[in-house]
Amino acid sequence: MVEMVETATILNRATERSLVILDEIGRGTATFDGLSIAWATVEHLHEVNRSRALFCDALSRTHRLGRASRRVSRVGTMRVKEMAGRCRLSA
């Protein structure tokens, strides 16, 4: 519940000039419940707040959340893979 209160505070206070960084939105919920929370957060930040945002999420939801990039303009996805102690980024 604390996480939802914090997310609501972020959504109510973020502006066009904000950089919002969120990690594991909806963690501890069922997969589709967490996905719904994360997706609604992405859409709200994009449409209402118009903020820049970075989301970090477990692999269980990342590929599903990436579908938002097809429905919401100005959204993209990136994968980070660690190999031999070095990180590699891919779009």
PDB file of N, CA, C and O in Angstrom:
ATOM      1  N   MET A   1       0.821  -1.196   0.000  1.00  0.00           N
ATOM      2  CA  MET A   1       0.000   0.000   0.000  1.00  0.00           C
ATOM      3  C   MET A   1       0.864   1.257   0.000  1.00  0.00           C
ATOM      4  O   MET A   1       0.503   2.256  -0.622  1.00  0.00           O
ATOM      5  N   VAL A   2       1.982   1.216   0.682  1.00  0.00           N
ATOM      6  CA  VAL A   2       2.871   2.375   0.727  1.00  0.00           C
ATOM      7  C   VAL A   2       3.319   2.756  -0.678  1.00  0.00           C
ATOM      8  O   VAL A   2       3.378   3.936  -1.023  1.00  0.00           O
ATOM      9  N   GLU A   3       3.636   1.735  -1.495  1.00  0.00           N
ATOM     10  CA  GLU A   3       4.087   2.004  -2.866  1.00  0.00           C
ATOM     11  C   GLU A   3       3.004   2.698  -3.681  1.00  0.00           C
ATOM     12  O   GLU A   3       3.309   3.571  -4.494  1.00  0.00           O
ATOM     13  N   MET A   4       1.751   2.325  -3.477  1.00  0.00           N
ATOM     14  CA  MET A   4       0.661   2.942  -4.236  1.00  0.00           C
ATOM     15  C   MET A   4       0.458   4.397  -3.816  1.00  0.00           C
ATOM     16  O   MET A   4       0.165   5.253  -4.651  1.00  0.00           O
ATOM     17  N   VAL A   5       0.614   4.671  -2.527  1.00  0.00           N
ATOM     18  CA  VAL A   5       0.515   6.054  -2.046  1.00  0.00           C
ATOM     19  C   VAL A   5       1.648   6.886  -2.641  1.00  0.00           C
ATOM     20  O   VAL A   5       1.437   8.019  -3.072  1.00  0.00           O
ATOM     21  N   GLU A   6       2.853   6.314  -2.661  1.00  0.00           N
ATOM     22  CA  GLU A   6       3.992   7.029  -3.250  1.00  0.00           C
ATOM     23  C   GLU A   6       3.792   7.254  -4.751  1.00  0.00           C
ATOM     24  O   GLU A   6       4.109   8.328  -5.262  1.00  0.00           O
ATOM     25  N   THR A   7       3.271   6.255  -5.456  1.00  0.00           N
ATOM     26  CA  THR A   7       3.010   6.405  -6.889  1.00  0.00           C
ATOM     27  C   THR A   7       1.956   7.485  -7.122  1.00  0.00           C
ATOM     28  O   THR A   7       2.097   8.298  -8.034  1.00  0.00           O
ATOM     29  N   ALA A   8       0.919   7.500  -6.319  1.00  0.00           N
ATOM     30  CA  ALA A   8      -0.121   8.526  -6.447  1.00  0.00           C
ATOM     31  C   ALA A   8       0.458   9.915  -6.204  1.00  0.00           C
ATOM     32  O   ALA A   8       0.100  10.867  -6.897  1.00  0.00           O
ATOM     33  N   THR A   9       1.340  10.033  -5.234  1.00  0.00           N
ATOM     34  CA  THR A   9       1.982  11.327  -4.960  1.00  0.00           C
ATOM     35  C   THR A   9       2.814  11.777  -6.157  1.00  0.00           C
ATOM     36  O   THR A   9       2.780  12.946  -6.540  1.00  0.00           O
ATOM     37  N   ILE A  10       3.555  10.851  -6.741  1.00  0.00           N
ATOM     38  CA  ILE A  10       4.364  11.182  -7.922  1.00  0.00           C
ATOM     39  C   ILE A  10       3.463  11.631  -9.065  1.00  0.00           C
ATOM     40  O   ILE A  10       3.740  12.640  -9.713  1.00  0.00           O
ATOM     41  N   LEU A  11       2.383  10.887  -9.318  1.00  0.00           N
ATOM     42  CA  LEU A  11       1.479  11.236 -10.417  1.00  0.00           C
ATOM     43  C   LEU A  11       0.797  12.582 -10.192  1.00  0.00           C
ATOM     44  O   LEU A  11       0.519  13.306 -11.148  1.00  0.00           O
ATOM     45  N   ASN A  12       0.531  12.916  -8.944  1.00  0.00           N
ATOM     46  CA  ASN A  12      -0.122  14.195  -8.648  1.00  0.00           C
ATOM     47  C   ASN A  12       0.834  15.377  -8.680  1.00  0.00           C
ATOM     48  O   ASN A  12       0.393  16.512  -8.857  1.00  0.00           O
ATOM     49  N   ARG A  13       2.139  15.140  -8.511  1.00  0.00           N
ATOM     50  CA  ARG A  13       3.093  16.251  -8.424  1.00  0.00           C
ATOM     51  C   ARG A  13       3.996  16.413  -9.638  1.00  0.00           C
ATOM     52  O   ARG A  13       4.577  17.483  -9.819  1.00  0.00           O
ATOM     53  N   ALA A  14       4.134  15.394 -10.471  1.00  0.00           N
ATOM     54  CA  ALA A  14       5.045  15.468 -11.618  1.00  0.00           C
ATOM     55  C   ALA A  14       4.553  16.500 -12.627  1.00  0.00           C
ATOM     56  O   ALA A  14       3.352  16.689 -12.815  1.00  0.00           O
ATOM     57  N   THR A  15       5.514  17.163 -13.271  1.00  0.00           N
ATOM     58  CA  THR A  15       5.199  18.170 -14.287  1.00  0.00           C
ATOM     59  C   THR A  15       5.951  17.825 -15.570  1.00  0.00           C
ATOM     60  O   THR A  15       6.642  16.809 -15.649  1.00  0.00           O
ATOM     61  N   GLU A  16       5.803  18.686 -16.563  1.00  0.00           N
ATOM     62  CA  GLU A  16       6.534  18.517 -17.826  1.00  0.00           C
ATOM     63  C   GLU A  16       8.040  18.564 -17.606  1.00  0.00           C
ATOM     64  O   GLU A  16       8.801  18.022 -18.408  1.00  0.00           O
ATOM     65  N   ARG A  17       8.469  19.196 -16.545  1.00  0.00           N
ATOM     66  CA  ARG A  17       9.897  19.356 -16.280  1.00  0.00           C
ATOM     67  C   ARG A  17      10.459  18.261 -15.370  1.00  0.00           C
ATOM     68  O   ARG A  17      11.631  18.303 -14.996  1.00  0.00           O
ATOM     69  N   SER A  18       9.634  17.296 -15.018  1.00  0.00           N
ATOM     70  CA  SER A  18      10.048  16.232 -14.103  1.00  0.00           C
ATOM     71  C   SER A  18      10.688  15.061 -14.840  1.00  0.00           C
ATOM     72  O   SER A  18      10.326  14.749 -15.974  1.00  0.00           O
ATOM     73  N   LEU A  19      11.633  14.427 -14.183  1.00  0.00           N
ATOM     74  CA  LEU A  19      12.167  13.138 -14.600  1.00  0.00           C
ATOM     75  C   LEU A  19      11.754  12.158 -13.518  1.00  0.00           C
ATOM     76  O   LEU A  19      12.215  12.242 -12.380  1.00  0.00           O
ATOM     77  N   VAL A  20      10.889  11.234 -13.879  1.00  0.00           N
ATOM     78  CA  VAL A  20      10.346  10.266 -12.936  1.00  0.00           C
ATOM     79  C   VAL A  20      11.057   8.934 -13.157  1.00  0.00           C
ATOM     80  O   VAL A  20      11.101   8.434 -14.280  1.00  0.00           O
ATOM     81  N   ILE A  21      11.607   8.365 -12.103  1.00  0.00           N
ATOM     82  CA  ILE A  21      12.273   7.064 -12.171  1.00  0.00           C
ATOM     83  C   ILE A  21      11.526   6.119 -11.249  1.00  0.00           C
ATOM     84  O   ILE A  21      11.447   6.342 -10.041  1.00  0.00           O
ATOM     85  N   LEU A  22      10.980   5.065 -11.828  1.00  0.00           N
ATOM     86  CA  LEU A  22      10.184   4.110 -11.064  1.00  0.00           C
ATOM     87  C   LEU A  22      10.752   2.709 -11.246  1.00  0.00           C
ATOM     88  O   LEU A  22      11.146   2.321 -12.345  1.00  0.00           O
ATOM     89  N   ASP A  23      10.786   1.965 -10.158  1.00  0.00           N
ATOM     90  CA  ASP A  23      11.331   0.616 -10.169  1.00  0.00           C
ATOM     91  C   ASP A  23      10.284  -0.363  -9.658  1.00  0.00           C
ATOM     92  O   ASP A  23       9.742  -0.187  -8.567  1.00  0.00           O
ATOM     93  N   GLU A  24      10.005  -1.382 -10.438  1.00  0.00           N
ATOM     94  CA  GLU A  24       9.120  -2.467 -10.025  1.00  0.00           C
ATOM     95  C   GLU A  24       7.735  -1.979  -9.607  1.00  0.00           C
ATOM     96  O   GLU A  24       7.258  -2.303  -8.519  1.00  0.00           O
ATOM     97  N   ILE A  25       7.099  -1.206 -10.471  1.00  0.00           N
ATOM     98  CA  ILE A  25       5.724  -0.766 -10.202  1.00  0.00           C
ATOM     99  C   ILE A  25       4.816  -1.993 -10.113  1.00  0.00           C
ATOM    100  O   ILE A  25       4.885  -2.864 -10.980  1.00  0.00           O
ATOM    101  N   GLY A  26       3.988  -2.078  -9.112  1.00  0.00           N
ATOM    102  CA  GLY A  26       3.056  -3.192  -8.958  1.00  0.00           C
ATOM    103  C   GLY A  26       3.691  -4.459  -8.445  1.00  0.00           C
ATOM    104  O   GLY A  26       3.077  -5.525  -8.495  1.00  0.00           O
ATOM    105  N   ARG A  27       4.905  -4.363  -7.955  1.00  0.00           N
ATOM    106  CA  ARG A  27       5.587  -5.556  -7.433  1.00  0.00           C
ATOM    107  C   ARG A  27       4.804  -6.141  -6.260  1.00  0.00           C
ATOM    108  O   ARG A  27       4.271  -5.407  -5.428  1.00  0.00           O
ATOM    109  N   GLY A  28       4.744  -7.452  -6.206  1.00  0.00           N
ATOM    110  CA  GLY A  28       4.014  -8.109  -5.134  1.00  0.00           C
ATOM    111  C   GLY A  28       2.563  -8.366  -5.469  1.00  0.00           C
ATOM    112  O   GLY A  28       1.821  -8.894  -4.641  1.00  0.00           O
ATOM    113  N   THR A  29       2.144  -8.000  -6.674  1.00  0.00           N
ATOM    114  CA  THR A  29       0.780  -8.267  -7.114  1.00  0.00           C
ATOM    115  C   THR A  29       0.826  -9.370  -8.161  1.00  0.00           C
ATOM    116  O   THR A  29       1.902  -9.778  -8.599  1.00  0.00           O
ATOM    117  N   ALA A  30      -0.332  -9.841  -8.555  1.00  0.00           N
ATOM    118  CA  ALA A  30      -0.406 -10.803  -9.648  1.00  0.00           C
ATOM    119  C   ALA A  30       0.140 -10.131 -10.913  1.00  0.00           C
ATOM    120  O   ALA A  30       0.089  -8.908 -11.039  1.00  0.00           O
ATOM    121  N   THR A  31       0.657 -10.926 -11.837  1.00  0.00           N
ATOM    122  CA  THR A  31       1.316 -10.380 -13.033  1.00  0.00           C
ATOM    123  C   THR A  31       0.447  -9.361 -13.747  1.00  0.00           C
ATOM    124  O   THR A  31       0.920  -8.265 -14.048  1.00  0.00           O
ATOM    125  N   PHE A  32      -0.809  -9.687 -14.027  1.00  0.00           N
ATOM    126  CA  PHE A  32      -1.643  -8.773 -14.802  1.00  0.00           C
ATOM    127  C   PHE A  32      -2.114  -7.581 -13.977  1.00  0.00           C
ATOM    128  O   PHE A  32      -2.377  -6.516 -14.536  1.00  0.00           O
ATOM    129  N   ASP A  33      -2.225  -7.736 -12.665  1.00  0.00           N
ATOM    130  CA  ASP A  33      -2.539  -6.581 -11.814  1.00  0.00           C
ATOM    131  C   ASP A  33      -1.382  -5.591 -11.834  1.00  0.00           C
ATOM    132  O   ASP A  33      -1.585  -4.389 -12.006  1.00  0.00           O
ATOM    133  N   GLY A  34      -0.170  -6.102 -11.659  1.00  0.00           N
ATOM    134  CA  GLY A  34       1.013  -5.246 -11.706  1.00  0.00           C
ATOM    135  C   GLY A  34       1.180  -4.595 -13.062  1.00  0.00           C
ATOM    136  O   GLY A  34       1.557  -3.427 -13.151  1.00  0.00           O
ATOM    137  N   LEU A  35       0.899  -5.347 -14.130  1.00  0.00           N
ATOM    138  CA  LEU A  35       0.972  -4.805 -15.486  1.00  0.00           C
ATOM    139  C   LEU A  35      -0.036  -3.675 -15.662  1.00  0.00           C
ATOM    140  O   LEU A  35       0.284  -2.647 -16.258  1.00  0.00           O
ATOM    141  N   SER A  36      -1.228  -3.856 -15.159  1.00  0.00           N
ATOM    142  CA  SER A  36      -2.263  -2.820 -15.269  1.00  0.00           C
ATOM    143  C   SER A  36      -1.853  -1.541 -14.539  1.00  0.00           C
ATOM    144  O   SER A  36      -2.056  -0.435 -15.039  1.00  0.00           O
ATOM    145  N   ILE A  37      -1.279  -1.707 -13.362  1.00  0.00           N
ATOM    146  CA  ILE A  37      -0.811  -0.543 -12.596  1.00  0.00           C
ATOM    147  C   ILE A  37       0.300   0.168 -13.348  1.00  0.00           C
ATOM    148  O   ILE A  37       0.275   1.392 -13.480  1.00  0.00           O
ATOM    149  N   ALA A  38       1.273  -0.585 -13.841  1.00  0.00           N
ATOM    150  CA  ALA A  38       2.400   0.004 -14.570  1.00  0.00           C
ATOM    151  C   ALA A  38       1.925   0.679 -15.851  1.00  0.00           C
ATOM    152  O   ALA A  38       2.355   1.790 -16.159  1.00  0.00           O
ATOM    153  N   TRP A  39       1.053   0.030 -16.591  1.00  0.00           N
ATOM    154  CA  TRP A  39       0.562   0.570 -17.853  1.00  0.00           C
ATOM    155  C   TRP A  39      -0.207   1.873 -17.620  1.00  0.00           C
ATOM    156  O   TRP A  39      -0.009   2.853 -18.338  1.00  0.00           O
ATOM    157  N   ALA A  40      -1.086   1.877 -16.609  1.00  0.00           N
ATOM    158  CA  ALA A  40      -1.844   3.092 -16.287  1.00  0.00           C
ATOM    159  C   ALA A  40      -0.913   4.225 -15.867  1.00  0.00           C
ATOM    160  O   ALA A  40      -1.158   5.387 -16.190  1.00  0.00           O
ATOM    161  N   THR A  41       0.153   3.885 -15.149  1.00  0.00           N
ATOM    162  CA  THR A  41       1.131   4.886 -14.736  1.00  0.00           C
ATOM    163  C   THR A  41       1.846   5.471 -15.945  1.00  0.00           C
ATOM    164  O   THR A  41       2.025   6.686 -16.031  1.00  0.00           O
ATOM    165  N   VAL A  42       2.259   4.618 -16.882  1.00  0.00           N
ATOM    166  CA  VAL A  42       2.910   5.086 -18.110  1.00  0.00           C
ATOM    167  C   VAL A  42       1.990   6.032 -18.870  1.00  0.00           C
ATOM    168  O   VAL A  42       2.398   7.123 -19.269  1.00  0.00           O
ATOM    169  N   GLU A  43       0.751   5.608 -19.067  1.00  0.00           N
ATOM    170  CA  GLU A  43      -0.189   6.442 -19.823  1.00  0.00           C
ATOM    171  C   GLU A  43      -0.453   7.771 -19.125  1.00  0.00           C
ATOM    172  O   GLU A  43      -0.544   8.806 -19.786  1.00  0.00           O
ATOM    173  N   HIS A  44      -0.577   7.758 -17.798  1.00  0.00           N
ATOM    174  CA  HIS A  44      -0.835   9.005 -17.068  1.00  0.00           C
ATOM    175  C   HIS A  44       0.359   9.960 -17.172  1.00  0.00           C
ATOM    176  O   HIS A  44       0.186  11.150 -17.432  1.00  0.00           O
ATOM    177  N   LEU A  45       1.555   9.438 -16.969  1.00  0.00           N
ATOM    178  CA  LEU A  45       2.743  10.293 -17.077  1.00  0.00           C
ATOM    179  C   LEU A  45       2.886  10.858 -18.478  1.00  0.00           C
ATOM    180  O   LEU A  45       3.333  11.992 -18.646  1.00  0.00           O
ATOM    181  N   HIS A  46       2.512  10.083 -19.481  1.00  0.00           N
ATOM    182  CA  HIS A  46       2.631  10.520 -20.868  1.00  0.00           C
ATOM    183  C   HIS A  46       1.552  11.528 -21.238  1.00  0.00           C
ATOM    184  O   HIS A  46       1.853  12.593 -21.778  1.00  0.00           O
ATOM    185  N   GLU A  47       0.305  11.200 -20.951  1.00  0.00           N
ATOM    186  CA  GLU A  47      -0.819  12.015 -21.410  1.00  0.00           C
ATOM    187  C   GLU A  47      -1.120  13.213 -20.513  1.00  0.00           C
ATOM    188  O   GLU A  47      -1.409  14.301 -21.012  1.00  0.00           O
ATOM    189  N   VAL A  48      -1.055  13.027 -19.216  1.00  0.00           N
ATOM    190  CA  VAL A  48      -1.468  14.078 -18.283  1.00  0.00           C
ATOM    191  C   VAL A  48      -0.274  14.914 -17.831  1.00  0.00           C
ATOM    192  O   VAL A  48      -0.267  16.133 -18.005  1.00  0.00           O
ATOM    193  N   ASN A  49       0.729  14.270 -17.255  1.00  0.00           N
ATOM    194  CA  ASN A  49       1.878  14.997 -16.725  1.00  0.00           C
ATOM    195  C   ASN A  49       2.857  15.418 -17.808  1.00  0.00           C
ATOM    196  O   ASN A  49       3.525  16.445 -17.682  1.00  0.00           O
ATOM    197  N   ARG A  50       2.944  14.626 -18.874  1.00  0.00           N
ATOM    198  CA  ARG A  50       3.886  14.855 -19.971  1.00  0.00           C
ATOM    199  C   ARG A  50       5.333  14.862 -19.458  1.00  0.00           C
ATOM    200  O   ARG A  50       6.185  15.596 -19.957  1.00  0.00           O
ATOM    201  N   SER A  51       5.579  14.024 -18.450  1.00  0.00           N
ATOM    202  CA  SER A  51       6.901  13.923 -17.835  1.00  0.00           C
ATOM    203  C   SER A  51       7.781  12.950 -18.607  1.00  0.00           C
ATOM    204  O   SER A  51       7.293  12.095 -19.346  1.00  0.00           O
ATOM    205  N   ARG A  52       9.086  13.100 -18.419  1.00  0.00           N
ATOM    206  CA  ARG A  52      10.018  12.086 -18.883  1.00  0.00           C
ATOM    207  C   ARG A  52      10.092  11.050 -17.776  1.00  0.00           C
ATOM    208  O   ARG A  52      10.078  11.389 -16.593  1.00  0.00           O
ATOM    209  N   ALA A  53      10.170   9.781 -18.170  1.00  0.00           N
ATOM    210  CA  ALA A  53      10.156   8.735 -17.152  1.00  0.00           C
ATOM    211  C   ALA A  53      11.026   7.563 -17.567  1.00  0.00           C
ATOM    212  O   ALA A  53      11.158   7.249 -18.750  1.00  0.00           O
ATOM    213  N   LEU A  54      11.613   6.928 -16.573  1.00  0.00           N
ATOM    214  CA  LEU A  54      12.346   5.677 -16.741  1.00  0.00           C
ATOM    215  C   LEU A  54      11.675   4.639 -15.857  1.00  0.00           C
ATOM    216  O   LEU A  54      11.453   4.869 -14.668  1.00  0.00           O
ATOM    217  N   PHE A  55      11.358   3.504 -16.444  1.00  0.00           N
ATOM    218  CA  PHE A  55      10.775   2.405 -15.704  1.00  0.00           C
ATOM    219  C   PHE A  55      11.753   1.251 -15.703  1.00  0.00           C
ATOM    220  O   PHE A  55      12.306   0.895 -16.743  1.00  0.00           O
ATOM    221  N   CYS A  56      11.965   0.676 -14.556  1.00  0.00           N
ATOM    222  CA  CYS A  56      12.753  -0.556 -14.442  1.00  0.00           C
ATOM    223  C   CYS A  56      11.766  -1.619 -13.985  1.00  0.00           C
ATOM    224  O   CYS A  56      11.015  -1.415 -13.032  1.00  0.00           O
ATOM    225  N   ASP A  57      11.776  -2.748 -14.670  1.00  0.00           N
ATOM    226  CA  ASP A  57      10.803  -3.767 -14.333  1.00  0.00           C
ATOM    227  C   ASP A  57      11.396  -5.146 -14.537  1.00  0.00           C
ATOM    228  O   ASP A  57      12.308  -5.333 -15.343  1.00  0.00           O
ATOM    229  N   ALA A  58      10.877  -6.096 -13.808  1.00  0.00           N
ATOM    230  CA  ALA A  58      11.328  -7.483 -13.962  1.00  0.00           C
ATOM    231  C   ALA A  58      10.948  -7.988 -15.349  1.00  0.00           C
ATOM    232  O   ALA A  58      10.014  -7.477 -15.968  1.00  0.00           O
ATOM    233  N   LEU A  59      11.662  -8.974 -15.825  1.00  0.00           N
ATOM    234  CA  LEU A  59      11.413  -9.510 -17.163  1.00  0.00           C
ATOM    235  C   LEU A  59      10.009 -10.048 -17.347  1.00  0.00           C
ATOM    236  O   LEU A  59       9.540 -10.173 -18.478  1.00  0.00           O
ATOM    237  N   SER A  60       9.334 -10.369 -16.263  1.00  0.00           N
ATOM    238  CA  SER A  60       7.988 -10.924 -16.384  1.00  0.00           C
ATOM    239  C   SER A  60       7.003  -9.941 -17.013  1.00  0.00           C
ATOM    240  O   SER A  60       6.039 -10.358 -17.654  1.00  0.00           O
ATOM    241  N   ARG A  61       7.237  -8.636 -16.834  1.00  0.00           N
ATOM    242  CA  ARG A  61       6.299  -7.654 -17.383  1.00  0.00           C
ATOM    243  C   ARG A  61       6.909  -6.771 -18.456  1.00  0.00           C
ATOM    244  O   ARG A  61       6.179  -6.090 -19.176  1.00  0.00           O
ATOM    245  N   THR A  62       8.215  -6.764 -18.581  1.00  0.00           N
ATOM    246  CA  THR A  62       8.873  -5.830 -19.486  1.00  0.00           C
ATOM    247  C   THR A  62       8.369  -5.962 -20.909  1.00  0.00           C
ATOM    248  O   THR A  62       8.052  -4.956 -21.543  1.00  0.00           O
ATOM    249  N   HIS A  63       8.288  -7.175 -21.423  1.00  0.00           N
ATOM    250  CA  HIS A  63       7.875  -7.333 -22.811  1.00  0.00           C
ATOM    251  C   HIS A  63       6.419  -6.943 -23.018  1.00  0.00           C
ATOM    252  O   HIS A  63       6.054  -6.458 -24.089  1.00  0.00           O
ATOM    253  N   ARG A  64       5.582  -7.151 -22.001  1.00  0.00           N
ATOM    254  CA  ARG A  64       4.183  -6.731 -22.129  1.00  0.00           C
ATOM    255  C   ARG A  64       4.054  -5.218 -22.035  1.00  0.00           C
ATOM    256  O   ARG A  64       3.275  -4.612 -22.770  1.00  0.00           O
ATOM    257  N   LEU A  65       4.812  -4.610 -21.138  1.00  0.00           N
ATOM    258  CA  LEU A  65       4.765  -3.160 -20.992  1.00  0.00           C
ATOM    259  C   LEU A  65       5.314  -2.487 -22.240  1.00  0.00           C
ATOM    260  O   LEU A  65       4.905  -1.377 -22.580  1.00  0.00           O
ATOM    261  N   GLY A  66       6.237  -3.153 -22.925  1.00  0.00           N
ATOM    262  CA  GLY A  66       6.772  -2.616 -24.171  1.00  0.00           C
ATOM    263  C   GLY A  66       5.713  -2.403 -25.235  1.00  0.00           C
ATOM    264  O   GLY A  66       5.901  -1.599 -26.148  1.00  0.00           O
ATOM    265  N   ARG A  67       4.601  -3.117 -25.125  1.00  0.00           N
ATOM    266  CA  ARG A  67       3.504  -2.924 -26.085  1.00  0.00           C
ATOM    267  C   ARG A  67       2.921  -1.522 -26.002  1.00  0.00           C
ATOM    268  O   ARG A  67       2.324  -1.035 -26.962  1.00  0.00           O
ATOM    269  N   ALA A  68       3.095  -0.872 -24.854  1.00  0.00           N
ATOM    270  CA  ALA A  68       2.609   0.504 -24.705  1.00  0.00           C
ATOM    271  C   ALA A  68       3.276   1.413 -25.719  1.00  0.00           C
ATOM    272  O   ALA A  68       2.700   2.425 -26.117  1.00  0.00           O
ATOM    273  N   SER A  69       4.488   1.065 -26.141  1.00  0.00           N
ATOM    274  CA  SER A  69       5.199   1.906 -27.098  1.00  0.00           C
ATOM    275  C   SER A  69       4.488   1.944 -28.445  1.00  0.00           C
ATOM    276  O   SER A  69       4.693   2.871 -29.228  1.00  0.00           O
ATOM    277  N   ARG A  70       3.661   0.953 -28.718  1.00  0.00           N
ATOM    278  CA  ARG A  70       2.889   0.960 -29.969  1.00  0.00           C
ATOM    279  C   ARG A  70       1.637   1.806 -29.842  1.00  0.00           C
ATOM    280  O   ARG A  70       1.152   2.346 -30.837  1.00  0.00           O
ATOM    281  N   ARG A  71       1.101   1.932 -28.625  1.00  0.00           N
ATOM    282  CA  ARG A  71      -0.149   2.662 -28.414  1.00  0.00           C
ATOM    283  C   ARG A  71       0.079   4.101 -27.973  1.00  0.00           C
ATOM    284  O   ARG A  71      -0.784   4.955 -28.177  1.00  0.00           O
ATOM    285  N   VAL A  72       1.217   4.374 -27.379  1.00  0.00           N
ATOM    286  CA  VAL A  72       1.502   5.702 -26.834  1.00  0.00           C
ATOM    287  C   VAL A  72       2.724   6.255 -27.557  1.00  0.00           C
ATOM    288  O   VAL A  72       3.789   5.638 -27.557  1.00  0.00           O
ATOM    289  N   SER A  73       2.564   7.410 -28.166  1.00  0.00           N
ATOM    290  CA  SER A  73       3.711   7.996 -28.867  1.00  0.00           C
ATOM    291  C   SER A  73       4.769   8.420 -27.860  1.00  0.00           C
ATOM    292  O   SER A  73       4.472   8.615 -26.681  1.00  0.00           O
ATOM    293  N   ARG A  74       5.998   8.562 -28.327  1.00  0.00           N
ATOM    294  CA  ARG A  74       7.126   9.007 -27.509  1.00  0.00           C
ATOM    295  C   ARG A  74       7.486   8.021 -26.400  1.00  0.00           C
ATOM    296  O   ARG A  74       8.049   8.423 -25.381  1.00  0.00           O
ATOM    297  N   VAL A  75       7.173   6.745 -26.579  1.00  0.00           N
ATOM    298  CA  VAL A  75       7.553   5.723 -25.609  1.00  0.00           C
ATOM    299  C   VAL A  75       8.410   4.700 -26.318  1.00  0.00           C
ATOM    300  O   VAL A  75       8.077   4.253 -27.415  1.00  0.00           O
ATOM    301  N   GLY A  76       9.507   4.330 -25.699  1.00  0.00           N
ATOM    302  CA  GLY A  76      10.373   3.312 -26.268  1.00  0.00           C
ATOM    303  C   GLY A  76      10.832   2.365 -25.185  1.00  0.00           C
ATOM    304  O   GLY A  76      10.674   2.636 -23.994  1.00  0.00           O
ATOM    305  N   THR A  77      11.396   1.264 -25.603  1.00  0.00           N
ATOM    306  CA  THR A  77      11.893   0.291 -24.635  1.00  0.00           C
ATOM    307  C   THR A  77      13.381   0.056 -24.848  1.00  0.00           C
ATOM    308  O   THR A  77      13.917   0.278 -25.934  1.00  0.00           O
ATOM    309  N   MET A  78      14.019  -0.389 -23.805  1.00  0.00           N
ATOM    310  CA  MET A  78      15.449  -0.683 -23.850  1.00  0.00           C
ATOM    311  C   MET A  78      15.702  -1.877 -22.937  1.00  0.00           C
ATOM    312  O   MET A  78      15.122  -1.983 -21.856  1.00  0.00           O
ATOM    313  N   ARG A  79      16.560  -2.756 -23.380  1.00  0.00           N
ATOM    314  CA  ARG A  79      16.951  -3.898 -22.547  1.00  0.00           C
ATOM    315  C   ARG A  79      18.402  -3.743 -22.151  1.00  0.00           C
ATOM    316  O   ARG A  79      19.235  -3.298 -22.940  1.00  0.00           O
ATOM    317  N   VAL A  80      18.691  -4.114 -20.924  1.00  0.00           N
ATOM    318  CA  VAL A  80      20.059  -4.097 -20.423  1.00  0.00           C
ATOM    319  C   VAL A  80      20.432  -5.532 -20.087  1.00  0.00           C
ATOM    320  O   VAL A  80      19.730  -6.209 -19.335  1.00  0.00           O
ATOM    321  N   LYS A  81      21.528  -5.981 -20.643  1.00  0.00           N
ATOM    322  CA  LYS A  81      21.988  -7.346 -20.397  1.00  0.00           C
ATOM    323  C   LYS A  81      23.403  -7.278 -19.849  1.00  0.00           C
ATOM    324  O   LYS A  81      24.274  -6.617 -20.415  1.00  0.00           O
ATOM    325  N   GLU A  82      23.619  -7.971 -18.736  1.00  0.00           N
ATOM    326  CA  GLU A  82      24.953  -8.008 -18.144  1.00  0.00           C
ATOM    327  C   GLU A  82      25.666  -9.274 -18.601  1.00  0.00           C
ATOM    328  O   GLU A  82      25.153 -10.386 -18.469  1.00  0.00           O
ATOM    329  N   MET A  83      26.853  -9.072 -19.137  1.00  0.00           N
ATOM    330  CA  MET A  83      27.658 -10.192 -19.593  1.00  0.00           C
ATOM    331  C   MET A  83      29.095  -9.940 -19.169  1.00  0.00           C
ATOM    332  O   MET A  83      29.683  -8.915 -19.513  1.00  0.00           O
ATOM    333  N   ALA A  84      29.652 -10.873 -18.425  1.00  0.00           N
ATOM    334  CA  ALA A  84      31.046 -10.782 -17.974  1.00  0.00           C
ATOM    335  C   ALA A  84      31.322  -9.464 -17.256  1.00  0.00           C
ATOM    336  O   ALA A  84      32.370  -8.847 -17.447  1.00  0.00           O
ATOM    337  N   GLY A  85      30.368  -9.042 -16.430  1.00  0.00           N
ATOM    338  CA  GLY A  85      30.553  -7.835 -15.642  1.00  0.00           C
ATOM    339  C   GLY A  85      30.351  -6.532 -16.391  1.00  0.00           C
ATOM    340  O   GLY A  85      30.556  -5.461 -15.820  1.00  0.00           O
ATOM    341  N   ARG A  86      29.951  -6.595 -17.662  1.00  0.00           N
ATOM    342  CA  ARG A  86      29.704  -5.379 -18.463  1.00  0.00           C
ATOM    343  C   ARG A  86      28.253  -5.354 -18.885  1.00  0.00           C
ATOM    344  O   ARG A  86      27.662  -6.401 -19.150  1.00  0.00           O
ATOM    345  N   CYS A  87      27.680  -4.176 -18.949  1.00  0.00           N
ATOM    346  CA  CYS A  87      26.292  -4.018 -19.363  1.00  0.00           C
ATOM    347  C   CYS A  87      26.220  -3.661 -20.834  1.00  0.00           C
ATOM    348  O   CYS A  87      27.013  -2.863 -21.333  1.00  0.00           O
ATOM    349  N   ARG A  88      25.258  -4.261 -21.525  1.00  0.00           N
ATOM    350  CA  ARG A  88      25.012  -3.955 -22.936  1.00  0.00           C
ATOM    351  C   ARG A  88      23.575  -3.500 -23.075  1.00  0.00           C
ATOM    352  O   ARG A  88      22.671  -4.132 -22.528  1.00  0.00           O
ATOM    353  N   LEU A  89      23.347  -2.420 -23.792  1.00  0.00           N
ATOM    354  CA  LEU A  89      22.014  -1.896 -24.031  1.00  0.00           C
ATOM    355  C   LEU A  89      21.558  -2.306 -25.423  1.00  0.00           C
ATOM    356  O   LEU A  89      22.350  -2.349 -26.365  1.00  0.00           O
ATOM    357  N   SER A  90      20.261  -2.609 -25.536  1.00  0.00           N
ATOM    358  CA  SER A  90      19.687  -2.866 -26.848  1.00  0.00           C
ATOM    359  C   SER A  90      18.274  -2.275 -26.861  1.00  0.00           C
ATOM    360  O   SER A  90      17.583  -2.250 -25.843  1.00  0.00           O
ATOM    361  N   ALA A  91      17.874  -1.811 -28.020  1.00  0.00           N
ATOM    362  CA  ALA A  91      16.536  -1.204 -28.148  1.00  0.00           C
ATOM    363  C   ALA A  91      15.505  -2.257 -28.442  1.00  0.00           C
ATOM    364  O   ALA A  91      14.323  -1.942 -28.583  1.00  0.00           O
TER     365      ALA A  91
END
